[in-house]
């Protein structure tokens, strides 16, 4: 008899703990405590030296400061990249880096 009453109490407490906390409980949980998923421990694989190893590859592909990368952004992806690049080179002919303000 005693074991049955303990089992019933445990089932009751399990239902009480899993039931919604109501507006005040929800407010406290979201603002003060936070949802349990926020407190889960996470591991991240992080290598701080990867940038040093990939620097040479980035410079070869995109230029020292990314100037080739910026140029490729302006060319688009619709199949007319070569034509657009030719027009931009004609437009920038005689300009120092494409800027009029820096011309002597």
C-alpha positions in Angstrom: 0.0 0.0 0.0 2.8 2.4 0.9 4.6 1.7 -2.4 1.5 2.4 -4.4 1.0 5.8 -2.6 4.6 6.7 -3.3 4.2 5.8 -7.0 1.1 7.9 -7.2 2.8 10.9 -5.5 5.7 10.6 -7.9 3.3 10.6 -10.9 1.5 13.6 -9.5 4.7 15.6 -9.0 5.9 14.6 -12.5 2.7 16.0 -14.0 2.9 19.2 -11.9 6.5 19.8 -12.9 5.8 19.2 -16.6 2.6 21.4 -16.6 2.8 25.0 -17.9 3.8 27.4 -15.2 1.1 30.0 -15.9 1.7 33.6 -16.9 3.9 34.6 -13.9 6.0 31.4 -14.1 6.4 31.8 -17.9 7.4 35.5 -17.4 10.0 34.6 -14.8 11.3 31.7 -16.9 11.7 33.8 -20.1 13.1 36.9 -18.5 15.0 35.9 -15.4 16.0 32.3 -15.7 15.8 31.6 -19.4 14.7 28.4 -21.2 16.6 25.2 -20.4 18.0 25.0 -23.9 20.0 28.2 -23.2 21.8 26.6 -20.4 22.9 23.5 -22.3 26.6 23.1 -22.6 27.9 23.2 -26.2 31.3 22.4 -27.7 32.7 24.2 -30.7 35.7 23.0 -32.7 37.8 26.0 -33.1 41.3 26.4 -34.6 42.7 29.9 -34.1 45.6 29.3 -36.5 43.5 28.5 -39.6 43.6 32.1 -40.8 47.4 32.1 -40.8 47.4 28.9 -42.9 44.8 30.1 -45.4 46.1 33.7 -45.8 48.3 32.8 -48.8 45.4 31.1 -50.6 43.1 34.1 -50.0 45.7 36.5 -51.3 46.3 34.4 -54.5 42.5 34.1 -55.1 41.2 37.6 -54.0 44.2 40.0 -53.9 46.0 41.4 -50.9 43.1 43.4 -49.6 40.3 41.6 -51.4 40.2 43.9 -54.4 39.7 41.0 -56.9 36.8 39.7 -54.7 35.1 43.1 -54.7 35.6 43.3 -58.4 33.9 39.9 -58.9 31.0 41.0 -56.7 30.3 43.8 -59.2 30.4 41.5 -62.2 27.2 39.5 -61.4 26.4 35.9 -62.0 24.2 36.0 -65.1 26.8 34.9 -67.7 27.8 38.4 -68.8 30.8 38.7 -66.4 33.4 39.1 -69.2 31.4 41.8 -71.0 30.8 43.7 -67.7 34.5 43.5 -66.8 35.5 44.9 -70.2 33.0 47.8 -69.8 34.3 48.6 -66.3 37.9 48.6 -67.4 37.0 51.0 -70.2 35.1 53.2 -67.7 38.1 53.2 -65.3 40.8 53.9 -67.9 43.0 56.7 -66.8 41.6 56.8 -63.3 43.8 56.1 -60.2 42.0 53.1 -58.7 38.8 54.2 -60.3 38.7 57.5 -58.3 38.8 60.9 -59.8 39.6 62.6 -56.5 43.0 61.0 -56.3 44.2 62.0 -59.8 47.1 64.4 -59.8 
